């Protein structure tokens, strides 16, 4: 999934599917965390940056 696709998924006004949540949990660019029983996300600023060749 590209960064633009991740942004579309995360900015959608809907609940994420289990497969989307599993993908985002495995993604080094996104950090998911629980807060009062809800799942929130943030960008991982420590993730290695990808070059255009990757």
N, C-alpha and C positions, 0 to 999 in steps of 0.2 A: 504494500500500500504506500503510495507516495505521500509526501508531506501535505500536498493540497487535498488529497482524499481524506487524510486524517483530520485536517481542519474542517472539512465539510461534515464529517461524522460528528466531531466534537461540538460544532456550532449548531447542529440541527436541534430543533426544539422538540425532542422526543427522547424516550428512554432508549438506551443502547441494548442491542441484543447480546446474548451470552458470548457469541462468537466474536463480536466487535470488542467486548470487554477483554476476552482472552487475548486477542491480537494486540490490543493496546498495552496489556500487562507485559507482554513479551517484547514490546518495542522499547528500545533504549532512549528514544526521543521523548517519551511520555512517562510520567510517574503518576500512578493511581494511588489514592489513599482514602481511607474511610474516615468520616467525621460525622458523629452522631447518627450512625446507621446508613449514611448515604455515601456513594462513591464520588469523589471529586478527582480532578486531574490537574496537572501542571506540566509545563515543559521542563525537561531535564537539561539544565544548562551545562551539566558536566558530561553529557553524552558526546562521544567522539563525532566530529563533524564529518559528513560524507563529501567526497569530491564528486565532480560531475562524471568521472569515469566509473564510479561504483554502481 
